[in-house]
Amino acid sequence: MPEAPGPEDVKIITLARSARARVASAEGAAVRDETGRTYAAAAVALPSLQLSALHLAVAMAASSGAAALEAAAVVSDGAPPDPADIAAVRELGPDAAVFYAEPDGTVRAVLRP
């Protein structure tokens, strides 16, 4: 059984769930930076642009000046996050926990370095 998320982690799981639901996307993600700011995104599936929710959330944090990530959450009823998505998180948050949750918020796994 995965570890229980703390209160701040529950917040990013909720943000990821909301991002996913808002646009009826296959997945949603959210990240928290070193100052506590959060960035939430849904997957993008356009003919000319394909981005996972986690890649987009990390890109939003990086483009907003985040120096580090403390945690990330991915909500999906599909496969676990792709290794490339985890690598994007690790570039800004080498020690960040990545919570992988079902659409109802139940944590399936906690990915750690």
Helices and strands as residue ranges (DSSP letters): H 7-22, E 27-33, E 38-42, E 44-46, E 49-51, H 53-63, E 69-76, H 83-92, E 97-101, E 107-111
